Amino acid sequence: MYTPDLIQPALWAGGIVVLLALLKLANILRYIPNNQVGIVEKLWTFRGSVAEGFIALNGEAGFEPEVLRGGLHLFFPFMYRIHRSDLVTVGQGKIAYVFARDGAPLGASQVLGANDTEDKSDFEDARRFLQAGGQKGPQRKILREGTYAINTTQFAIITDERVYGHALSPQEQSVLDGMQLTISERWGFTPVILAAGHDLVGIVTVHDGPSLPSGEIIAPEVGIDRNNSHTFHNNFQEPERFLKAGGYRGRQLQVIVEGTWYINRLFATVEEVPKTVIPVGNVGVVIFYTGPRTADVSGEQYRHGELVSNGSRGVWKDPLLPGKYAFNTYAGKIEIIPTVNFILKWVRGEVGAMKLDENLSEISLITKDAFEPTLPLSVVMHIDYKKAPMIIQRFGDVKKLVEQTLDPMVSAVFKNIAQKMTLIELLQNRAAVQDESASIMKAKFETYSLDLQEVLIGTPRAAPGDQTIENILIQLRMRQVAREQVETFQEQEKAAIQERTLNEAKATAAAQSALTQSLIQIKVNENEGAATLARAQKDAETRKVTAAAVGEQSRLEGQGEADRVLAVGAANAQATKLSVDAYGGPEFRLAEQNFAKFADALTRINQPLVPQFLMSGGQGQESSNAGLIPTAMLSSMFGQMMPDALERLKAEAPRSTR
């Protein structure tokens, strides 16, 4: 049972509780922490409700545009409801997106709300934003690092960590969550960072603004003049300036390069692609898909297509030289053309670095003697970098040139040459075939703006399983081996002769001392011989002079003797003539002389004129006269001597009388 002393304190306590409850319900006094803001909602007023939107700008019932900052605030009872919201914090290196719940509606072609004035871009002053005509929906302006006191009923702030917003309904919450997911998929909460070492370039696609004109696929560059602060958008970081400069939505010709770029990903997305690298020894021919249409600059002689000035739509007349280029690969295409010598191999399975010959194979030939070999071939060629655009304009790319033009042309040249030769001639006249094919192909290559450097052919091969060509090659090899053996024997013979010469030289060197001594002795002997010869010559001259004197003396003596004999002979002849005349003629004188001589002869011999013995008998009659000179013999002898003596006398008589 309660006593009166206990009832009164209970009543006081109950009254205090009721008073506190009434004070809370009345929202007369409200404390806002310094890390939060208070969003004021007016519950009732004599001015009625908001006619448009839901932010009460004129004191109507609804959400007030201003927020309450930290501290204790006093309100009229039962008129306001206070919603506390955290301060919006955007971390270092992060981006936050703004979604306006109230404001002017977006235009028919708009994707994002315009923030083209200072008033429309002040998200911390909702009243200013709305009175300036700020638009509802996602905004073009983004929030950078920092802390903001924003009315999250008017503006929902989307960061990578959370969505700052006083959700009005579950449906609206799902919309905000969907925006957060979309931005995350585009990596939109962090800036675009292109590192210097990655050699990347950013291709930008704008999602807001007027659409491209008909026939265009790439939006032209706008707002790139740094000196014009009203239109310079600094690589799409200022959407309003981009649109003021006349930018279009769609893929942009302008690209972004190394650096950090704070780009609203709801306004523009960035695709990172590698830079275009043109290696040394190559040039890049640009085929541009956009830009102005300009006149053809290829000249009247070139009829394979148009070449245009750089920056125009078409094939650029000036190629890009070696280097790295931040080239928009959606706006054009760069064909890499080698300008150094490169090799095309007509050999199956062998592919060059540029893979231009990956579809080439050996050339099938038919020789004059009906062999069907295949010929491996390599062609060294060069492309003048100034003519590279013409090649692209004419053929599209170098690989099409190789496969559709050079391959059939080269095959035809070698087929024509091979059909005029036998297989052995084709094997033996390799150099001639190379020279002939090179002269033919060089002229043909020039018509395609190519410079042929060299033609290199391999050994003709037979089809798999065919040994005919191999047998011929074996015969040729055996023939060559025989020639080499002959040359080897000749060289061995030369070596043997050289060896003999060397041995002689060694022997000469070994006997050099004796040889030197003998040479000296030869010199001495030559000198002594010369001295002896000189003496002999002097002696000979002396004898010659002496002999000449003696000869002259003998000649004079002989001449005197001859004169004497002549005189004596003449006298005798005269005496003889007189004697002959005295005897009555030469016959008598001759007979006298003969008889005188005969008498003299008889006195000189021992044979008696009369035989001392006389032998008789029949058988001895012949021998009885052996010791006697027959009379007939004497008569005959004198008879023969007389005429001869007379003739001599007749011949001598005139001489003796001269």
C-alpha positions as CSV (number, residue, x, y, z in Angstrom):
1,M,0.0,0.0,0.0
2,Y,1.5,3.3,-1.2
3,T,1.9,6.1,1.2
4,P,1.4,9.8,0.4
5,D,5.2,10.4,0.9
6,L,6.0,8.1,-2.0
7,I,3.3,9.3,-4.4
8,Q,4.6,12.8,-4.8
9,P,8.2,11.9,-5.9
10,A,6.8,9.4,-8.4
11,L,4.6,12.1,-9.9
12,W,7.5,14.4,-10.2
13,A,9.6,11.7,-11.9
14,G,6.8,10.8,-14.3
15,G,6.3,14.5,-15.1
16,I,9.9,14.9,-15.9
17,V,9.9,11.9,-18.1
18,V,6.8,13.1,-19.9
19,L,8.4,16.5,-20.3
20,L,11.6,15.1,-21.7
21,A,9.5,13.0,-24.1
22,L,7.6,16.0,-25.2
23,L,10.7,18.0,-25.7
24,K,12.1,15.3,-27.9
25,L,9.0,14.9,-29.9
26,A,8.8,18.7,-30.2
27,N,12.4,18.9,-31.5
28,I,12.9,22.1,-29.7
29,L,16.5,21.5,-28.9
30,R,18.9,19.4,-31.1
31,Y,22.6,18.7,-30.9
32,I,24.6,18.1,-34.1
33,P,28.1,16.6,-33.8
34,N,31.0,18.3,-35.6
35,N,31.5,15.4,-37.9
36,Q,27.9,15.5,-39.1
37,V,25.4,17.9,-40.6
38,G,21.8,18.3,-39.8
39,I,19.2,18.2,-42.6
40,V,16.1,20.1,-41.6
41,E,12.7,18.8,-42.6
42,K,9.9,21.3,-41.9
43,L,6.8,19.4,-41.0
44,W,4.2,22.0,-41.2
45,T,3.8,25.7,-42.1
46,F,1.1,28.1,-43.0
47,R,2.8,28.5,-46.5
48,G,1.7,25.1,-47.5
49,S,3.7,22.4,-49.3
50,V,6.4,22.6,-52.1
51,A,4.8,23.1,-55.4
52,E,7.7,21.7,-57.5
53,G,10.5,19.3,-56.4
54,F,10.9,18.6,-52.8
55,I,13.4,21.2,-51.5
56,A,11.5,24.0,-49.8
57,L,13.2,27.2,-51.0
58,N,10.4,29.6,-49.9
59,G,9.6,28.3,-46.4
60,E,7.2,25.6,-47.5
61,A,6.9,22.4,-45.7
62,G,9.6,20.0,-46.8
63,F,13.3,19.6,-46.7
64,E,15.2,22.8,-46.2
65,P,18.2,23.6,-48.5
66,E,20.4,24.7,-45.7
67,V,22.1,22.2,-43.4
68,L,23.0,22.5,-39.7
69,R,26.6,22.4,-38.7
70,G,28.0,21.0,-35.4
71,G,26.5,22.4,-32.1
72,L,23.3,22.9,-30.2
73,H,20.3,24.2,-32.1
74,L,16.9,25.5,-30.8
75,F,13.7,25.0,-32.9
76,F,10.0,25.8,-32.7
77,P,8.3,22.9,-31.1
78,F,6.7,20.2,-33.3
79,M,7.5,22.0,-36.6
80,Y,10.9,20.4,-37.6
81,R,12.4,17.1,-37.9
82,I,16.2,16.9,-38.0
83,H,18.1,14.2,-40.0
84,R,21.8,13.8,-39.1
85,S,24.2,12.9,-41.9
86,D,27.9,12.4,-42.0
87,L,30.2,14.9,-43.6
88,V,31.2,13.8,-47.1
89,T,34.9,12.7,-47.1
90,V,36.7,12.0,-50.4
91,G,40.0,10.2,-49.8
92,Q,43.4,11.1,-51.2
93,G,43.6,10.3,-54.9
94,K,39.9,9.5,-55.1
95,I,37.0,10.9,-57.0
96,A,33.4,11.3,-55.8
97,Y,30.3,11.7,-58.0
98,V,27.3,13.9,-57.3
99,F,23.7,13.0,-58.0
100,A,21.2,15.9,-57.6
101,R,17.7,14.8,-56.5
102,D,16.1,18.2,-57.2
103,G,16.6,20.8,-59.9
104,A,15.8,21.5,-63.5
105,P,15.2,18.5,-65.7
106,L,17.9,17.4,-68.1
107,G,17.6,18.2,-71.8
108,A,16.6,15.7,-74.4
109,S,20.2,15.0,-75.4
110,Q,21.8,15.4,-72.0
111,V,23.3,12.6,-70.0
112,L,24.7,14.6,-67.1
113,G,23.6,17.8,-65.4
114,A,25.3,21.0,-66.5
115,N,27.6,22.8,-64.2
116,D,28.5,25.6,-66.5
117,T,28.4,28.4,-63.9
118,E,29.8,28.8,-60.5
119,D,26.3,28.8,-59.0
120,K,25.4,25.5,-60.7
121,S,28.5,23.8,-59.5
122,D,28.3,24.8,-55.8
123,F,27.1,21.6,-54.2
124,E,27.5,22.8,-50.6
125,D,24.9,25.5,-51.2
126,A,21.8,23.8,-52.3
127,R,19.7,27.0,-52.4
128,R,22.2,28.7,-54.7
129,F,22.4,25.6,-56.9
130,L,18.7,25.3,-57.4
131,Q,18.0,29.0,-57.8
132,A,20.7,29.2,-60.5
133,G,18.9,26.5,-62.5
134,G,21.0,23.5,-61.5
135,Q,19.8,20.3,-63.1
136,K,18.8,17.1,-61.4
137,G,20.5,13.9,-62.0
138,P,24.2,12.9,-62.1
139,Q,26.4,15.9,-62.5
140,R,29.3,16.7,-64.8
141,K,31.4,18.1,-62.0
142,I,33.2,15.7,-59.7
143,L,34.5,16.1,-56.1
144,R,38.2,15.8,-55.5
145,E,40.0,15.1,-52.2
146,G,38.6,16.7,-49.1
147,T,35.6,16.9,-46.7
148,Y,32.4,18.6,-47.7
149,A,29.3,19.7,-45.7
150,I,26.6,18.8,-48.3
151,N,22.9,18.4,-48.0
152,T,22.7,14.7,-48.8
153,T,19.0,15.0,-49.2
154,Q,19.5,17.2,-52.2
155,F,22.8,15.7,-53.3
156,A,23.7,12.0,-53.1
157,I,27.5,11.7,-53.0
158,I,28.8,8.4,-54.4
159,T,32.3,7.3,-53.4
160,D,34.1,4.0,-53.7
161,E,33.4,3.2,-50.1
162,R,29.8,4.3,-49.6
163,V,26.9,6.4,-50.8
164,Y,26.3,9.5,-48.8
165,G,22.6,10.2,-49.1
166,H,19.4,10.4,-47.2
167,A,17.5,7.8,-49.2
168,L,13.9,8.8,-49.8
169,S,12.9,5.3,-50.9
170,P,14.3,1.8,-51.4
171,Q,13.9,2.3,-55.2
172,E,16.1,5.4,-55.0
173,Q,18.6,3.5,-53.0
174,S,18.8,0.8,-55.7
175,V,19.4,3.5,-58.3
176,L,22.3,5.0,-56.3
177,D,23.8,1.5,-55.8
178,G,23.5,0.9,-59.5
179,M,25.4,4.1,-60.2
180,Q,28.1,3.1,-57.8
181,L,28.5,-0.3,-59.6
182,T,28.7,1.4,-63.0
183,I,31.4,3.8,-61.8
184,S,33.3,1.0,-60.2
185,E,33.3,-1.0,-63.5
186,R,34.8,2.0,-65.2
187,W,37.4,2.4,-62.5
188,G,35.9,5.8,-62.1
189,F,36.7,6.4,-58.4
190,T,40.4,6.8,-59.2
191,P,42.0,9.2,-61.7
192,V,43.3,7.9,-65.0
193,I,47.0,7.3,-64.5
194,L,49.2,6.6,-67.5
195,A,52.6,5.6,-66.3
196,A,55.6,6.7,-68.2
197,G,57.2,3.3,-68.4
198,H,54.1,1.5,-69.9
199,D,54.0,3.4,-73.2
200,L,50.3,3.6,-73.2
201,V,47.9,6.1,-74.7
202,G,44.3,6.8,-73.7
203,I,41.6,6.7,-76.2
204,V,38.7,8.8,-74.9
205,T,35.0,8.3,-75.5
206,V,32.7,11.1,-74.5
207,H,29.2,10.1,-73.4
208,D,27.6,13.6,-73.3
209,G,27.1,16.5,-75.6
210,P,25.8,16.8,-79.2
211,S,26.1,13.8,-81.5
212,L,28.5,13.5,-84.4
213,P,27.5,14.8,-87.8
214,S,26.3,12.1,-90.3
215,G,29.2,10.3,-91.9
216,E,31.7,11.0,-89.1
217,I,33.1,8.2,-86.9
218,I,35.6,10.2,-84.8
219,A,35.0,13.5,-83.1
220,P,37.6,16.2,-84.1
221,E,39.9,17.8,-81.7
222,V,38.6,20.8,-79.8
223,G,39.7,23.0,-76.9
224,I,43.4,22.3,-77.2
225,D,44.5,25.9,-77.2
226,R,46.0,26.6,-73.7
227,N,45.8,30.3,-74.2
228,N,42.0,30.2,-74.4
229,S,40.9,29.6,-70.8
230,H,37.2,29.4,-71.8
231,T,37.6,26.4,-74.0
232,F,40.8,24.6,-72.9
233,H,39.4,21.5,-71.2
234,N,42.9,20.1,-70.3
235,N,42.4,16.6,-71.6
236,F,38.6,16.3,-70.8
237,Q,39.0,17.2,-67.2
238,E,36.7,20.2,-67.7
239,P,33.6,18.8,-69.4
240,E,31.8,22.2,-69.6
241,R,34.8,23.8,-71.4
242,F,34.9,20.8,-73.7
243,L,31.3,21.3,-74.7
244,K,31.7,25.0,-75.0
245,A,34.5,24.5,-77.4
246,G,32.2,22.5,-79.7
247,G,33.0,19.0,-78.6
248,Y,30.9,16.0,-79.7
249,R,30.0,12.9,-77.9
250,G,31.6,9.7,-79.2
251,R,35.1,8.5,-79.6
252,Q,37.5,11.4,-79.8
253,L,40.4,12.0,-82.1
254,Q,42.4,13.6,-79.2
255,V,44.2,11.2,-77.0
256,I,45.7,11.5,-73.5
257,V,49.3,10.6,-72.7
258,E,51.4,10.0,-69.6
259,G,50.1,11.7,-66.5
260,T,47.3,11.7,-63.9
261,W,43.9,12.8,-65.2
262,Y,40.8,13.4,-63.1
263,I,38.1,12.6,-65.6
264,N,34.4,12.1,-64.8
265,R,33.8,8.5,-66.0
266,L,30.2,9.2,-66.4
267,F,31.1,11.9,-68.9
268,A,34.0,10.2,-70.6
269,T,35.6,6.8,-70.5
270,V,39.3,6.0,-71.3
271,E,40.6,3.0,-73.1
272,E,44.3,2.3,-72.7
273,V,46.1,1.1,-75.8
274,P,49.8,0.7,-76.5
275,K,51.6,3.5,-78.3
276,T,52.4,2.9,-81.9
277,V,56.1,2.1,-82.3
278,I,57.8,2.4,-85.6
279,P,61.1,0.6,-85.4
280,V,64.3,1.8,-86.9
281,G,64.6,0.7,-90.5
282,N,60.8,1.1,-91.0
283,V,58.3,3.9,-91.7
284,G,54.6,4.0,-91.0
285,V,52.1,4.8,-93.7
286,V,49.0,6.3,-92.2
287,I,45.5,5.5,-93.5
288,F,43.3,8.0,-91.8
289,Y,39.6,7.5,-91.4
290,T,38.6,11.0,-90.4
291,G,39.5,14.6,-91.0
292,P,38.8,17.0,-93.8
293,R,38.6,15.9,-97.4
294,T,41.5,17.5,-99.4
295,A,42.8,17.3,-102.9
296,D,44.9,14.5,-104.3
297,V,48.6,15.2,-104.2
298,S,49.9,12.1,-105.9
299,G,50.4,13.8,-109.3
300,E,49.0,13.1,-112.8
301,Q,51.3,10.1,-113.4
302,Y,50.0,8.1,-110.5
303,R,46.7,6.5,-111.2
304,H,46.4,3.8,-108.5
305,G,44.6,6.0,-105.9
306,E,44.8,9.2,-104.1
307,L,47.3,10.5,-101.6
308,V,46.4,13.4,-99.3
309,S,48.1,15.8,-97.1
310,N,48.9,14.7,-93.5
311,G,45.8,15.2,-91.3
312,S,43.3,14.7,-94.1
313,R,41.1,11.7,-94.7
314,G,42.9,9.1,-96.8
315,V,46.4,7.8,-97.3
316,W,48.9,10.4,-96.0
317,K,51.6,11.3,-98.5
318,D,54.3,11.6,-95.9
319,P,55.0,8.5,-93.8
320,L,55.8,8.5,-90.2
321,L,59.5,8.1,-89.5
322,P,60.9,5.7,-86.8
323,G,59.8,6.6,-83.3
324,K,56.9,6.3,-80.8
325,Y,53.5,7.9,-81.6
326,A,50.4,8.5,-79.4
327,F,48.3,7.5,-82.4
328,N,44.6,7.0,-82.1
329,T,44.2,3.5,-83.6
330,Y,40.4,4.1,-84.0
331,A,41.0,7.2,-86.1
332,G,43.4,5.5,-88.5
333,K,45.7,2.6,-89.3
334,I,49.4,2.6,-89.6
335,E,51.0,0.1,-92.0
336,I,54.6,-0.6,-91.0
337,I,56.8,-0.7,-94.1
338,P,60.4,-1.9,-93.9
339,T,62.9,0.5,-95.5
340,V,66.0,-1.6,-95.0
341,N,66.8,-4.6,-97.2
342,F,64.6,-7.5,-96.3
343,I,64.5,-11.1,-97.7
344,L,61.5,-12.9,-99.1
345,K,62.1,-16.7,-99.1
346,W,60.3,-19.0,-101.5
347,V,61.0,-21.8,-99.1
348,R,58.2,-23.7,-97.3
349,G,58.6,-23.6,-93.5
350,E,61.0,-20.6,-93.4
351,V,59.4,-17.4,-92.4
352,G,61.0,-14.0,-92.0
353,A,60.6,-11.6,-89.1
354,M,57.8,-9.7,-90.7
355,K,56.0,-12.9,-91.8
356,L,55.5,-11.5,-95.3
357,D,56.6,-14.8,-96.8
358,E,54.8,-17.3,-94.6
359,N,52.6,-18.4,-97.5
360,L,55.4,-18.8,-100.0
361,S,56.9,-22.1,-101.1
362,E,59.4,-23.4,-103.7
363,I,58.8,-22.6,-107.3
364,S,57.8,-25.6,-109.5
365,L,59.7,-25.8,-112.8
366,I,59.7,-27.8,-116.0
367,T,63.0,-28.0,-117.7
368,K,63.7,-28.5,-121.4
369,D,64.4,-32.2,-120.9
370,A,61.1,-32.7,-119.0
371,F,62.4,-32.8,-115.5
372,E,60.1,-31.2,-112.8
373,P,62.3,-29.8,-110.0
374,T,61.3,-27.3,-107.4
375,L,63.5,-24.3,-106.9
376,P,64.1,-22.6,-103.5
377,L,64.6,-18.9,-103.9
378,S,65.4,-15.8,-101.9
379,V,64.9,-12.3,-103.1
380,V,66.5,-9.3,-101.4
381,M,64.5,-6.1,-101.9
382,H,64.2,-2.6,-100.6
383,I,61.3,-0.1,-100.4
384,D,62.0,3.6,-100.8
385,Y,60.4,5.3,-97.8
386,K,59.1,8.1,-100.0
387,K,57.3,5.5,-102.2
388,A,55.8,3.5,-99.3
389,P,52.5,5.4,-99.3
390,M,52.1,4.6,-103.0
391,I,52.5,0.9,-102.3
392,I,49.9,1.0,-99.6
393,Q,47.5,3.0,-101.7
394,R,48.0,0.5,-104.6
395,F,48.1,-2.8,-102.8
396,G,46.6,-2.2,-99.3
397,D,49.6,-3.7,-97.5
398,V,53.0,-5.3,-98.3
399,K,51.8,-8.9,-97.6
400,K,49.1,-8.6,-100.3
401,L,51.7,-7.2,-102.6
402,V,53.9,-10.2,-102.0
403,E,51.2,-12.9,-102.2
404,Q,49.0,-11.4,-105.0
405,T,51.6,-9.8,-107.2
406,L,55.2,-10.7,-106.6
407,D,54.7,-14.5,-106.1
408,P,53.0,-15.2,-109.5
409,M,55.4,-12.8,-111.2
410,V,58.5,-14.3,-109.8
411,S,57.2,-17.9,-110.5
412,A,56.5,-17.0,-114.1
413,V,60.0,-15.5,-114.6
414,F,61.8,-18.7,-113.4
415,K,59.4,-21.0,-115.3
416,N,60.2,-19.2,-118.5
417,I,64.0,-19.4,-117.9
418,A,63.8,-23.1,-116.8
419,Q,62.0,-24.3,-119.9
420,K,64.9,-23.1,-122.1
421,M,67.5,-25.2,-120.2
422,T,68.1,-28.8,-119.4
423,L,68.4,-29.9,-115.8
424,I,72.2,-30.1,-116.0
425,E,72.4,-26.6,-117.6
426,L,70.1,-25.3,-114.9
427,L,72.4,-26.7,-112.3
428,Q,75.7,-25.6,-113.9
429,N,74.5,-22.2,-115.1
430,R,73.3,-21.0,-111.7
431,A,75.1,-17.6,-111.9
432,A,73.8,-17.0,-115.4
433,V,70.2,-17.8,-114.3
434,Q,70.6,-15.5,-111.3
435,D,71.8,-12.6,-113.5
436,E,69.1,-13.1,-116.2
437,S,66.3,-13.4,-113.6
438,A,67.7,-10.3,-111.7
439,S,67.7,-8.2,-114.9
440,I,64.1,-9.2,-115.7
441,M,62.7,-8.9,-112.2
442,K,64.4,-5.6,-111.5
443,A,62.5,-3.8,-114.3
444,K,59.3,-5.5,-113.1
445,F,59.8,-4.5,-109.5
446,E,60.4,-0.9,-110.4
447,T,56.9,-0.7,-111.9
448,Y,55.6,-1.6,-108.4
449,S,57.7,1.1,-106.7
450,L,60.1,-1.6,-105.4
451,D,63.9,-1.7,-105.6
452,L,65.3,-5.2,-106.2
453,Q,68.7,-5.7,-104.6
454,E,69.6,-9.4,-105.2
455,V,68.2,-12.7,-106.5
456,L,69.5,-15.8,-104.8
457,I,68.6,-19.3,-106.0
458,G,69.2,-22.6,-104.3
459,T,69.7,-26.1,-105.6
460,P,66.8,-27.5,-107.6
461,R,65.1,-30.3,-105.7
462,A,63.1,-33.3,-106.8
463,A,59.7,-34.3,-105.5
464,P,59.7,-36.6,-102.5
465,G,60.6,-40.2,-103.6
466,D,62.0,-39.1,-107.0
467,Q,65.7,-40.1,-107.2
468,T,66.3,-39.0,-110.8
469,I,67.7,-35.6,-110.0
470,E,69.8,-37.0,-107.2
471,N,71.4,-39.5,-109.6
472,I,72.3,-36.7,-111.9
473,L,73.8,-34.8,-109.0
474,I,75.8,-37.8,-108.0
475,Q,77.2,-38.0,-111.5
476,L,78.1,-34.4,-111.4
477,R,79.7,-34.7,-108.0
478,M,81.8,-37.7,-109.3
479,R,82.8,-35.7,-112.3
480,Q,83.9,-32.8,-110.0
481,V,85.7,-35.2,-107.7
482,A,87.7,-36.4,-110.7
483,R,88.6,-32.8,-111.7
484,E,89.6,-32.1,-108.1
485,Q,91.9,-35.2,-108.1
486,V,93.6,-34.0,-111.3
487,E,94.1,-30.6,-109.7
488,T,95.4,-32.3,-106.6
489,F,97.9,-34.3,-108.5
490,Q,99.0,-31.2,-110.3
491,E,99.4,-29.4,-107.0
492,Q,101.3,-32.3,-105.6
493,E,103.6,-32.3,-108.6
494,K,104.2,-28.6,-108.1
495,A,104.9,-29.3,-104.4
496,A,107.4,-31.9,-105.3
497,I,109.2,-29.6,-107.6
498,Q,109.1,-26.9,-105.0
499,E,110.4,-29.3,-102.5
500,R,113.3,-30.2,-104.8
501,T,114.1,-26.5,-105.3
502,L,114.0,-26.1,-101.5
503,N,116.4,-29.0,-101.0
504,E,118.7,-27.5,-103.6
505,A,118.5,-24.2,-101.9
506,K,119.2,-25.9,-98.5
507,A,122.2,-27.8,-100.1
508,T,123.5,-24.6,-101.6
509,A,123.2,-22.9,-98.3
510,A,125.0,-25.7,-96.6
511,A,127.8,-25.5,-99.2
512,Q,127.8,-21.7,-99.3
513,S,131.2,-21.5,-97.7
514,A,132.8,-23.8,-100.2
515,L,130.9,-22.2,-103.0
516,T,132.1,-18.8,-102.0
517,Q,135.7,-20.0,-101.8
518,S,135.4,-21.6,-105.3
519,L,133.8,-18.4,-106.7
520,I,136.7,-16.4,-105.2
521,Q,139.2,-19.0,-106.8
522,I,137.3,-18.6,-110.1
523,K,137.8,-14.9,-109.9
524,V,141.5,-15.4,-109.1
525,N,141.9,-17.8,-112.0
526,E,140.0,-15.4,-114.2
527,N,142.4,-12.7,-113.3
528,E,145.5,-14.9,-113.8
529,G,144.1,-16.1,-117.1
530,A,143.5,-12.5,-118.1
531,A,147.1,-11.7,-117.2
532,T,148.4,-14.8,-119.1
533,L,146.3,-13.9,-122.1
534,A,147.7,-10.4,-122.1
535,R,151.2,-11.8,-122.0
536,A,150.4,-14.3,-124.8
537,Q,148.8,-11.5,-126.8
538,K,152.0,-9.5,-126.4
539,D,154.1,-12.5,-127.4
540,A,151.9,-13.2,-130.3
541,E,152.2,-9.6,-131.5
542,T,156.0,-9.8,-131.1
543,R,156.1,-13.1,-133.1
544,K,153.8,-11.7,-135.6
545,V,156.0,-8.7,-136.1
546,T,159.1,-11.0,-136.2
547,A,157.4,-13.4,-138.6
548,A,156.4,-10.5,-140.8
549,A,160.0,-9.4,-140.9
550,V,161.3,-12.9,-141.6
551,G,158.6,-13.4,-144.2
552,E,159.4,-10.2,-145.9
553,Q,163.1,-11.2,-145.9
554,S,162.2,-14.7,-147.3
555,R,160.0,-13.1,-149.9
556,L,162.8,-10.8,-151.0
557,E,165.3,-13.7,-151.0
558,G,162.8,-15.9,-152.9
559,Q,162.2,-13.1,-155.4
560,G,165.9,-12.8,-156.0
561,E,166.3,-16.6,-156.3
562,A,163.4,-16.7,-158.7
563,D,164.9,-14.0,-160.8
564,R,168.2,-15.9,-160.8
565,V,166.4,-19.2,-161.8
566,L,164.5,-17.4,-164.5
567,A,167.6,-16.0,-165.9
568,V,169.3,-19.4,-165.8
569,G,166.3,-21.1,-167.3
570,A,166.1,-18.5,-170.0
571,A,169.8,-19.0,-170.8
572,N,169.4,-22.8,-170.8
573,A,166.3,-22.6,-173.0
574,Q,168.2,-20.4,-175.4
575,A,171.2,-22.9,-175.4
576,T,168.8,-25.8,-175.9
577,K,167.1,-24.1,-178.7
578,L,170.4,-23.5,-180.4
579,S,171.4,-27.1,-179.8
580,V,168.2,-28.3,-181.3
581,D,168.6,-26.2,-184.2
582,A,172.2,-27.5,-184.6
583,Y,171.0,-31.1,-184.6
584,G,168.6,-30.4,-187.3
585,G,165.4,-30.3,-185.3
586,P,163.9,-31.3,-182.0
587,E,163.4,-35.0,-182.9
588,F,167.2,-35.5,-183.3
589,R,167.9,-33.6,-180.2
590,L,165.4,-35.7,-178.3
591,A,166.8,-39.0,-179.6
592,E,170.2,-37.8,-178.5
593,Q,169.0,-37.1,-175.0
594,N,167.1,-40.4,-174.8
595,F,170.1,-42.4,-175.8
596,A,172.2,-40.5,-173.3
597,K,169.8,-41.3,-170.6
598,F,169.6,-44.9,-171.6
599,A,173.3,-45.2,-171.5
600,D,173.4,-43.7,-168.1
601,A,170.7,-46.2,-167.0
602,L,172.7,-49.1,-168.3
603,T,175.7,-48.0,-166.3
604,R,173.7,-47.9,-163.2
605,I,172.1,-51.4,-163.3
606,N,173.9,-54.6,-162.8
607,Q,172.1,-56.5,-165.5
608,P,174.5,-57.5,-168.3
609,L,173.5,-56.7,-171.8
610,V,174.6,-60.1,-173.0
611,P,173.3,-63.1,-171.0
612,Q,175.9,-64.9,-169.1
613,F,174.1,-68.2,-169.4
614,L,172.5,-69.8,-172.4
615,M,170.0,-72.5,-171.9
616,S,168.7,-74.7,-174.6
617,G,165.9,-77.3,-174.8
618,G,162.4,-77.3,-175.9
619,Q,161.0,-76.6,-172.6
620,G,163.6,-74.2,-171.8
621,Q,163.4,-72.0,-174.8
622,E,161.2,-69.5,-173.0
623,S,163.5,-69.2,-170.0
624,S,166.7,-69.1,-172.1
625,N,165.9,-65.5,-173.0
626,A,164.8,-64.5,-169.5
627,G,168.0,-62.5,-168.7
628,L,167.9,-60.4,-171.9
629,I,165.9,-57.3,-172.8
630,P,164.1,-58.1,-175.9
631,T,164.6,-56.0,-178.9
632,A,161.0,-55.5,-179.5
633,M,160.5,-54.1,-176.0
634,L,163.3,-51.6,-176.5
635,S,161.8,-50.5,-179.8
636,S,158.4,-50.1,-178.2
637,M,159.7,-48.2,-175.3
638,F,161.6,-45.8,-177.4
639,G,158.7,-45.5,-179.7
640,Q,156.5,-44.4,-176.9
641,M,159.0,-42.1,-175.3
642,M,159.9,-40.2,-178.4
643,P,156.6,-38.6,-179.2
644,D,156.1,-37.6,-175.5
645,A,159.5,-36.0,-175.3
646,L,158.9,-34.1,-178.5
647,E,155.7,-32.7,-177.2
648,R,157.4,-31.6,-174.0
649,L,160.2,-30.0,-175.9
650,K,157.8,-28.1,-178.1
651,A,155.9,-26.9,-175.0
652,E,159.1,-25.9,-173.1
653,A,160.8,-24.3,-176.0
654,P,158.5,-21.3,-176.2
655,R,158.6,-20.8,-172.4
656,S,162.4,-21.0,-172.3
657,T,162.6,-18.4,-175.0
658,R,160.3,-15.9,-173.2
